[in-house]
Amino acid sequence: MTGDTIHPRPLCVGYLRLRLSDDDQSEQQHVAAMAALAEREGFTLSLLFVEKRWQRTLALNALTAYCQRHDIRNVIVPTSAHLNVLPMLADLSKELLQQDIGGQVWIVAPTQEELSCPPTEARDGGSP
């Protein structure tokens, strides 16, 4: 029996916002980077929410509701710009999402400011 059988990895979900300039290759690169972060941090990436229209938040709203319904406490995004292109609003969006899910938003490619404040590790799904 493996350790994962006894203690399954906590689930996480991914979120990305497609831009008009994004092609299938850049979308696949984002997904691969999110999956790699999930693996490295001990999560199972269970679902990916994709915002197809840059100015909308339908997928983000669906992600939040899904996390709340299924007790998922970890969300991975490629960069904070996927939450909002304005850095201050991206920070606010990240904080609000963390509050809404009671957990952590993980950024695959953080900015320098985000690197100076590393996320707290939530190996058990977000419980203190």
N, C-alpha and C positions, 0 to 999 in steps of 0.2 A: 504494500500500500504506500502511495506517495503522500507527502505532506499536503499536497493540494486536495487530496481526497478527504483527509481528515479536517483540514481547515481550508475551505475554498477561498480563492482570492476575492477580495471585495470587487463588486462591479463598479464600473465608471462609464460615463457616456462622453462622446465627443461632440463638439460644435464647431462649425466653420461657416463663414459667410463668403459666398462666391462673388467675385468681381467680374465685370464684363471682360476684363483682360485675362481672367483665369481660363486655362484650357484643361482638358482632361488630365494632362501630365501634372500640372501644378496641383490639381485637386488630389491626385493619387499621392503626390509627395507629401501633402499636408496629412492625409490619412495615414500614410506610412510613419510619419514622424509622431503622430498622436499615438499610434499603436505601439511604437517603440518606447515612448515615455510611459505608457500604461504598463508595459512589460517590465521596464526597469524599476518602476515604483511599486510593483507587486499587485497591480490591478488587472482585471479582465475588462477590456473595452467591449461593451455589450451592444452598443447602438450608437449611430452617428446621426446627428441632426444637422441638416444643411439648409442654410438660408439662401434661397435662389435669387432673391431680389435684395439688393444692397440696402435699400432704405426701410426694409420691413423687419419685423421681429417675430413673425409667426412661428418659426422653428425654435427660437429662443423661448418663447412662451410655452410651446409644446414640451420642450426639454425640461423646463422648470416644473411643469405639472407632472411629467413622467417621473422625474426624480422624487418629487414629493409622494407620489402614489406608490412607488416601488422602493422607497427608503434608500435611494442612491445618493451618496454624499460627496462624490468626486466627479468633476467635469474637466475635460481637457480641451483646450483651444490652441490653435497653431501660434497665434500672436495675440496680444491684447487688442490690436487693431480689428480683430474679428468681432470684438465686443463693441467697439466704437472707434472711428478713425481719430477722434480728438482724444489725446491722452488723458485729460482730466475726466472726461465722460467714460472712457474705457475703465479707468480706476473705479469710478462710481458704479458702473455696470457690474464689474467684478465683485465689488463689495456687496451690492444688492443681491446678486445671484448667490453668493456664498451664504448670505443671511436666509434667502428663500429656501435653499436646499439644506441648510444647517451643516455645511461642509466646506470643501476646498475647491477652488478653481485653479487648475494647473496650467501654466503657460509653457508651451514647447520652446519657443524662442523669446525669452523675456528681454525687456529693455534693460539698460544699465540700472535704472532706478529700481526695477523689480528684482534685479540680482542682489541689490544691497539689502533687501528684505525677503529672504527665502521663505517659502511657505512652511507652515508647520506640517510635520508628517502625520498622516492619518492612516496608519496601517490597518486599523480595525474597522474602517468604514466611516470614521469621523467621530466616534464617541470619545469623550475626554478620558 
